[in-house]
Amino acid sequence: MFQDRFRPGGHALSPELQVLYVDDDDDYVRYVIEFFESVRIGDEKCEVTGSKSFGTGLEELVEHRYDLLILDVFKGNPSDNHTKGLDVFNEIRKRRFLPTVFLTARATDVLDLQSPVVKVVWKTGDWQLALQKSIEEFERAGIFRLMRALQNHVEKVTREFMWRFFPDSNNFELLRREPTVAAYLLARSIGSSLDTTGASEVAREVSRGEFAADDESHPALMYVPSLMDPKGVRAGDIRHIDEDWVVVLTPSCDLVERLGTGVPSPKAKLVLCVRCALISNFAPVSAMKRSAKLEDGKKATPQAVLRILRGRGDGGYRDDQVFFLPKAFGCPGLLPIQQSE
């Protein structure tokens, strides 16, 4: 009866922050649900689904979308060492990404799991405030907005693809005869959308509309391929080779590996790259930054300096020559220079 009462289930389109709390202690499930009835995280209310069964908690995550997981470590008496919560957490990591807070009386058993996306809160003292602060850290970092933005974008592209593609009887027959081809086309549609306008749409949603494309900056997606797949190479990758930073210019279609030759080999024998200068070593930037302020009183950021260079036209910098690659994911701020190799 308790389970039926406190299982509204997550909702993909709900404006509230969807929280799943798994704990076999009825009292704590009730405490947490009552606490969040009077608390906002950022500007959002929280809708908490309580589950006193670890198995049911896993089922909930399969059937519904949640933004956050709050989890006890033990089933029953902690002295019995029934670490069902850890089992659930490990199963969740295999299936999806979900920011997690361990709310437990034995926090020392999970302290080694702590990270920016996994918090540990003791069931002692003012645990409600500690729980709220942990979740607010997730919110300030934008992790909830990022997850929702990506999920919403993928759902949008999938919906548009399905309604545009499969009402055609020939395409529907393709799905029946060659489902792998149809799946490949859908996956490519999702990937292509994020390579073009989709990345900006997601960034704008995550930044609450503050993001705006900047002509002096390449999109952050330029950094992603080498981060996720260090062995794969495609156009736009930023690579650190010996002492040099370079951007790959060769089209991705020429970087695929030939198959069926016995030994995989790239289609292209040579790869065209452009060498980059560290923005901190770029003379015009260094000179202007020494004064810390620009002529109009604004801070001398690399973007501002490059914008001035492009506007003056007296330094030989054309609009298509000055691009700023922002610092991100261990890559320093870079400026590609007009010397290809």
C-alpha positions as CSV (number, residue, x, y, z in Angstrom):
1,M,0.0,0.0,0.0
2,F,2.9,2.3,0.9
3,Q,4.5,1.5,-2.5
4,D,1.3,2.4,-4.4
5,R,0.9,5.6,-2.6
6,F,4.4,7.0,-3.3
7,R,5.0,5.8,-6.9
8,P,3.8,8.5,-9.3
9,G,6.6,7.7,-11.7
10,G,8.9,10.1,-13.6
11,H,7.5,12.0,-16.6
12,A,9.5,13.0,-19.7
13,L,7.7,16.3,-20.2
14,S,7.2,17.2,-16.5
15,P,8.5,20.7,-15.5
16,E,9.4,19.4,-12.0
17,L,12.7,17.8,-11.2
18,Q,12.0,14.1,-11.2
19,V,13.6,12.3,-8.2
20,L,13.7,8.6,-7.5
21,Y,14.4,7.7,-3.8
22,V,15.1,4.0,-3.0
23,D,15.2,3.0,0.6
24,D,13.6,0.1,2.5
25,D,13.1,2.3,5.5
26,D,9.4,3.6,5.3
27,D,10.1,6.4,7.6
28,Y,12.9,7.9,5.6
29,V,11.1,7.6,2.4
30,R,8.2,9.6,4.0
31,Y,10.7,12.1,5.5
32,V,12.3,12.8,2.1
33,I,9.0,13.1,0.2
34,E,7.7,15.5,2.8
35,F,10.9,17.5,2.8
36,F,10.9,18.1,-0.9
37,E,7.2,19.2,-0.8
38,S,8.5,22.5,0.7
39,V,11.8,22.8,-1.2
40,R,12.8,24.1,-4.6
41,I,16.1,23.3,-6.4
42,G,16.9,26.4,-8.4
43,D,13.6,27.4,-9.7
44,E,12.1,24.0,-9.9
45,K,9.9,21.9,-7.7
46,C,10.8,18.3,-7.0
47,E,8.5,15.4,-7.6
48,V,9.8,12.4,-5.6
49,T,8.9,8.8,-6.3
50,G,9.6,6.6,-3.3
51,S,10.5,3.0,-3.6
52,K,11.2,0.7,-0.7
53,S,12.3,-2.2,-3.0
54,F,15.6,-2.1,-4.7
55,G,14.3,-4.3,-7.4
56,T,11.4,-2.1,-8.0
57,G,13.7,0.9,-8.1
58,L,15.5,-0.6,-11.0
59,E,12.2,-1.2,-12.8
60,E,11.3,2.4,-12.2
61,L,14.5,3.6,-14.0
62,V,13.7,1.4,-16.9
63,E,10.1,2.5,-17.3
64,H,10.4,6.2,-16.5
65,R,12.8,9.1,-16.9
66,Y,14.3,10.6,-13.8
67,D,16.7,13.5,-13.2
68,L,18.2,12.3,-9.9
69,L,18.6,9.2,-7.8
70,I,18.7,9.2,-4.0
71,L,19.8,5.8,-2.7
72,D,20.4,4.0,0.6
73,V,23.3,1.6,0.7
74,F,22.0,-1.2,2.8
75,K,18.9,-3.4,2.7
76,G,17.7,-4.0,6.3
77,N,20.1,-3.7,9.2
78,P,23.5,-2.2,8.0
79,S,25.2,-4.7,10.4
80,D,24.0,-7.5,8.1
81,N,26.1,-5.9,5.3
82,H,23.3,-6.4,2.7
83,T,24.7,-3.8,0.3
84,K,21.8,-3.9,-2.1
85,G,22.1,-0.2,-2.8
86,L,25.6,-0.6,-4.2
87,D,24.3,-3.4,-6.4
88,V,21.5,-1.1,-7.7
89,F,24.0,1.7,-8.3
90,N,26.3,-0.5,-10.3
91,E,23.4,-1.8,-12.4
92,I,22.3,1.8,-13.0
93,R,25.8,2.8,-14.2
94,K,25.6,0.0,-16.8
95,R,22.3,1.3,-18.2
96,R,22.3,5.1,-18.0
97,F,23.9,8.2,-16.5
98,L,22.1,9.6,-13.5
99,P,23.4,12.0,-10.8
100,T,23.2,10.1,-7.5
101,V,23.1,10.9,-3.8
102,F,23.8,8.1,-1.3
103,L,21.7,8.9,1.8
104,T,22.9,6.4,4.3
105,A,23.8,5.7,7.9
106,R,27.0,4.1,6.8
107,A,28.5,6.8,4.6
108,T,32.1,5.5,5.1
109,D,31.3,2.5,3.0
110,V,30.7,4.6,-0.1
111,L,33.0,7.6,0.4
112,D,35.4,6.2,-2.3
113,L,32.5,6.6,-4.8
114,Q,32.2,10.3,-4.3
115,S,32.7,12.5,-7.4
116,P,31.2,15.7,-8.8
117,V,28.2,13.5,-9.9
118,V,28.0,11.2,-6.9
119,K,27.4,12.7,-3.4
120,V,27.3,11.0,0.0
121,V,25.0,12.3,2.8
122,W,24.9,10.9,6.3
123,K,21.5,10.0,7.9
124,T,22.5,12.1,10.9
125,G,22.3,15.7,12.1
126,D,20.8,18.1,9.6
127,W,20.7,15.6,6.7
128,Q,17.9,17.5,5.0
129,L,20.1,20.6,4.5
130,A,23.1,18.5,3.4
131,L,20.9,16.7,0.9
132,Q,19.6,19.9,-0.5
133,K,23.1,21.4,-0.9
134,S,24.3,18.3,-2.7
135,I,21.4,18.5,-5.2
136,E,21.9,22.3,-5.6
137,E,25.5,21.6,-6.6
138,F,24.2,19.4,-9.5
139,E,21.7,22.2,-10.5
140,R,24.3,25.0,-10.5
141,A,26.6,22.9,-12.7
142,G,23.8,22.6,-15.2
143,I,23.8,18.8,-15.2
144,F,20.0,18.5,-15.1
145,R,19.6,21.0,-17.9
146,L,22.2,19.2,-20.0
147,M,20.6,15.8,-19.6
148,R,17.2,17.1,-20.5
149,A,18.4,19.1,-23.4
150,L,20.2,16.1,-25.0
151,Q,17.2,13.8,-24.3
152,N,14.8,16.3,-25.7
153,H,16.9,16.9,-28.8
154,V,17.3,13.2,-29.6
155,E,13.5,12.7,-29.1
156,K,12.8,15.6,-31.4
157,V,15.1,14.3,-34.2
158,T,13.7,10.7,-33.8
159,R,10.1,12.0,-33.9
160,E,10.7,14.0,-37.0
161,F,12.6,11.2,-38.7
162,M,10.0,8.6,-38.0
163,W,7.1,10.8,-39.2
164,R,8.9,12.0,-42.3
165,F,10.4,8.7,-43.3
166,F,8.1,5.8,-42.5
167,P,4.7,7.0,-43.7
168,D,6.2,6.3,-47.1
169,S,5.3,2.6,-47.9
170,N,8.7,2.0,-49.6
171,N,10.6,3.2,-46.6
172,F,8.4,1.2,-44.3
173,E,9.2,-1.9,-46.4
174,L,12.9,-1.0,-46.0
175,L,12.4,-1.1,-42.2
176,R,10.7,-4.5,-42.5
177,R,13.4,-6.0,-44.8
178,E,16.5,-4.3,-43.6
179,P,16.0,-2.9,-40.1
180,T,19.7,-2.3,-39.6
181,V,19.7,0.1,-42.6
182,A,16.8,2.0,-41.1
183,A,18.5,2.1,-37.7
184,Y,21.7,3.4,-39.4
185,L,19.8,6.2,-41.1
186,L,18.2,7.2,-37.9
187,A,21.5,7.2,-36.0
188,R,23.1,9.3,-38.7
189,S,20.3,11.7,-38.6
190,I,20.8,12.2,-34.9
191,G,24.6,12.5,-35.3
192,S,24.3,15.0,-38.2
193,S,21.8,17.1,-36.3
194,L,24.3,17.5,-33.5
195,D,27.1,18.4,-35.9
196,T,25.0,21.3,-37.3
197,T,22.3,23.3,-35.6
198,G,21.5,20.8,-32.9
199,A,24.7,21.5,-30.9
200,S,23.8,25.2,-30.7
201,E,20.2,24.4,-29.8
202,V,21.4,22.1,-27.0
203,A,23.9,24.7,-25.8
204,R,21.3,27.4,-25.8
205,E,18.9,25.3,-23.7
206,V,21.5,24.4,-21.2
207,S,22.6,28.0,-20.8
208,R,19.0,29.2,-20.5
209,G,19.2,31.1,-23.7
210,E,22.4,33.0,-22.9
211,F,24.5,31.0,-25.4
212,A,25.0,32.7,-28.8
213,A,27.1,31.5,-31.7
214,D,30.3,33.5,-32.0
215,D,32.1,33.9,-35.3
216,E,35.5,34.0,-33.4
217,S,34.8,30.6,-31.8
218,H,34.5,27.2,-33.2
219,P,31.7,25.1,-31.6
220,A,32.8,23.0,-28.6
221,L,31.9,19.8,-30.6
222,M,35.3,20.2,-32.2
223,Y,36.8,18.9,-29.0
224,V,34.5,15.9,-28.6
225,P,35.8,13.2,-31.1
226,S,39.3,12.9,-29.7
227,L,38.0,13.0,-26.1
228,M,35.6,10.1,-26.7
229,D,37.6,8.2,-29.3
230,P,41.4,9.0,-29.1
231,K,42.2,6.5,-31.9
232,G,39.6,7.7,-34.4
233,V,40.3,10.8,-36.5
234,R,37.9,13.1,-38.3
235,A,37.8,16.6,-39.7
236,G,37.8,19.3,-37.0
237,D,39.7,17.2,-34.5
238,I,42.2,19.0,-32.4
239,R,45.3,16.9,-31.8
240,H,48.5,17.3,-29.7
241,I,51.4,15.9,-31.8
242,D,54.8,16.2,-30.1
243,E,55.0,19.9,-29.2
244,D,52.4,21.1,-31.7
245,W,48.7,21.5,-31.6
246,V,47.0,21.0,-34.9
247,V,43.5,20.9,-36.4
248,V,42.6,18.2,-38.9
249,L,41.4,19.6,-42.2
250,T,41.1,16.4,-44.3
251,P,37.4,15.6,-44.8
252,S,36.1,12.8,-42.5
253,C,35.0,10.7,-45.5
254,D,38.7,10.4,-46.5
255,L,39.7,9.3,-43.0
256,V,37.7,6.1,-42.9
257,E,39.5,2.7,-42.8
258,R,39.3,0.5,-45.8
259,L,37.9,-2.9,-45.0
260,G,38.2,-6.2,-46.7
261,T,42.0,-5.7,-47.4
262,G,43.1,-8.0,-44.6
263,V,44.7,-5.2,-42.6
264,P,42.6,-2.1,-41.9
265,S,44.2,1.0,-43.5
266,P,43.0,4.6,-43.8
267,K,41.7,5.7,-47.2
268,A,43.8,8.8,-47.1
269,K,47.6,8.4,-47.2
270,L,48.3,11.9,-46.0
271,V,46.3,14.1,-43.6
272,L,46.1,17.8,-44.0
273,C,46.4,19.8,-40.8
274,V,46.7,23.4,-39.7
275,R,49.1,24.2,-36.9
276,C,47.8,26.3,-34.0
277,A,49.5,28.9,-31.8
278,L,48.8,29.0,-28.1
279,I,46.6,32.0,-27.6
280,S,48.8,33.1,-24.7
281,N,51.8,33.3,-27.1
282,F,50.0,35.2,-29.9
283,A,51.7,38.6,-30.0
284,P,48.7,40.9,-30.5
285,V,46.9,39.2,-27.7
286,S,49.9,39.3,-25.4
287,A,50.5,43.0,-26.1
288,M,46.9,44.0,-25.4
289,K,46.5,41.8,-22.4
290,R,49.5,43.5,-20.7
291,S,47.4,46.5,-20.1
292,A,44.5,44.3,-18.9
293,K,42.0,46.7,-20.4
294,L,41.0,47.6,-24.0
295,E,40.4,51.1,-25.3
296,D,36.7,50.9,-24.5
297,G,37.5,49.9,-20.9
298,K,36.4,46.3,-21.4
299,K,38.5,43.3,-20.2
300,A,41.1,42.2,-22.7
301,T,39.9,38.6,-23.2
302,P,41.3,36.7,-26.2
303,Q,37.9,36.9,-27.9
304,A,37.8,40.7,-27.5
305,V,41.3,41.1,-28.8
306,L,40.7,39.0,-31.9
307,R,37.5,40.8,-32.6
308,I,39.4,44.1,-32.6
309,L,42.0,42.6,-35.0
310,R,39.4,41.6,-37.4
311,G,37.7,44.9,-37.3
312,R,40.8,47.1,-37.8
313,G,41.9,45.5,-41.0
314,D,45.4,47.0,-40.6
315,G,47.1,43.8,-39.4
316,G,46.5,41.7,-42.5
317,Y,43.8,39.6,-40.7
318,R,40.9,38.7,-43.0
319,D,37.6,37.6,-41.5
320,D,38.3,34.0,-42.6
321,Q,41.7,33.9,-41.1
322,V,41.1,34.7,-37.4
323,F,39.4,31.9,-35.5
324,F,39.6,31.3,-31.7
325,L,39.4,27.8,-30.3
326,P,38.4,28.2,-26.7
327,K,40.1,26.4,-23.9
328,A,38.2,23.1,-23.1
329,F,38.6,19.5,-21.9
330,G,42.4,19.9,-21.3
331,C,43.0,21.7,-24.6
332,P,44.5,25.2,-24.2
333,G,43.1,28.3,-26.0
334,L,44.4,28.1,-29.6
335,L,44.6,30.2,-32.7
336,P,45.0,28.3,-36.0
337,I,47.7,30.0,-38.1
338,Q,47.7,30.1,-41.9
339,Q,50.3,27.4,-42.5
340,S,48.9,24.0,-43.6
341,E,50.8,20.8,-43.7
